């Protein structure tokens, strides 16, 4: 029920009452649960030590693998590449150079006088004795 009222107050824009409701809310008391008893730790039984040294185990000998005869391979013959017949290059006729028209000359521009270099504007410094305006304090539109 308290959560419902809190949400309604927040939706309507009455944050002050919603915050006050949160502050005044009493939390329910939760009873402390009893601590469970710890179970005893399991113990590891002592095992008998093995006899030293351990007995040697003999493995059977590996079976004899028969060797295979080497295969006889016939030698590979050299590959034969086809020969390319010699072809006489045909003579190409020389082409006459085309005559290009002469590039027209551009008219000379009139000489402009040197313009003054641009300068940055100077910003006057503010006097130090001007008081700064104080900012108004923010106010709440809701009523407590």
N, C-alpha and C positions, 0 to 999 in steps of 0.2 A: 504494500500500500504506500509506503514511504517513497519507494522508487518511482511509482506512478506520479505522485505529487511533484517530486523533484523534476521529472522529465517535463511535466506540464508547465512548471514555472520556467524552465529553460526555454521551452518553445515560445512562450508568450513574451520573452524578453525580460523577465524579472530575475536577473542573475543574483541580485543581492539576497532576495528571499530564498532562492535555491541554495546559495552558499550557506546561509544561516541554518537552513534545514539540515544540510550536511553536517555542520558543526554541532548542532544540538542532538543529532541522532546518537542513541546509546547502542553500543555494540552488544550483542547477546553474549552471555558468559558461556564458555565451552568448558565442560568439566575435563580435568586432566585425566588421561587414560593411564592405567597402571602399566609400568614398564614390564615387558615380557622377560621371563627368566632365561638366562643364557644356557644353552645346551652344553654339556661337557664336550671338550674337543676329542675327536677320535685319536686313539693311540696306534702307532705303527708297531706290529709285532716284530720281535728280533728273529731274524732268519738265520739258519746255520751258515757259517762261512764255507765257501767251496774249498775243496782240497787243492792245494797248490803243489806242484804244477799240474796243469790239466793234461789228461792222457793224449798222446799223439795219435792222430787218425791218418792212416795211409790211404791215399786215393789210388784207384786202379790206373794202370798206365793208359795213355791215350791210344786209341786204335790207329793202326797204320793206314794212311790214306794213299791209295794208288795214284801214281802220277799219270797224267794223260799225255799221249804223244802230241808233239807240236804239229799244228796243221801246216801243210805246205801251201804257201800262197804263190800264185804265179806273179811274176813282176809286172807292174803296170807299164804299159807303153806310153811314150810321150804323146800328148795330144797334138793333133795336127790342126793348125789354124789356117783358114783360107787366106790366100794372098789377094790383096786388093790391087787391081791393075792400075798402072800409072795413067792419069788422065791429064791432058794438056788443058791449062786454064784458058778460057776464051778471053780475048782482048776486048776490053770495053772501050767504047769510043769516048773521047774526052768531051765534056760538055762545055759550052762557052759560058763564061761568067756573066751573070745578068748585070746590066748597068743600073745602079740605083740612083734615084734623084738626089740632088744635093740637099742637105738639111738646111732649112732656112735659119738665118741667124735671128736670135731674139733681140728685141730692142733693149737698149741699156736703160736701167731704172734711174730716175732722178735721185740725186744725192739728198738724203734726209739729214737734217741737223741732228746732232747727238741729243737724245732726250735725257732729262735728269734721272738719276737712279732713284728708284722708289725707297722711301724710308719708312720705318715703323712709326706708328703714332706714339706719342708720349702720353702715358697715363699719369695724371697728377696723383700724388700721395694724399691719403686722407689724414686729417689732423688727428692726433691721438686723444684729444680731450672730448671727442664726440661720445655721448653715452649710448650704449647699445640698448635697443628696446627689449623689454622683458617679455617672455612668452607667456600667454595666459595658461593657467593650470587646466588640465582636462577635467571635465565635469561629467557626472553620470546623469543619464536621463531618467533613471528609475528612482523610485522613492523607497526608502527602507521600511 
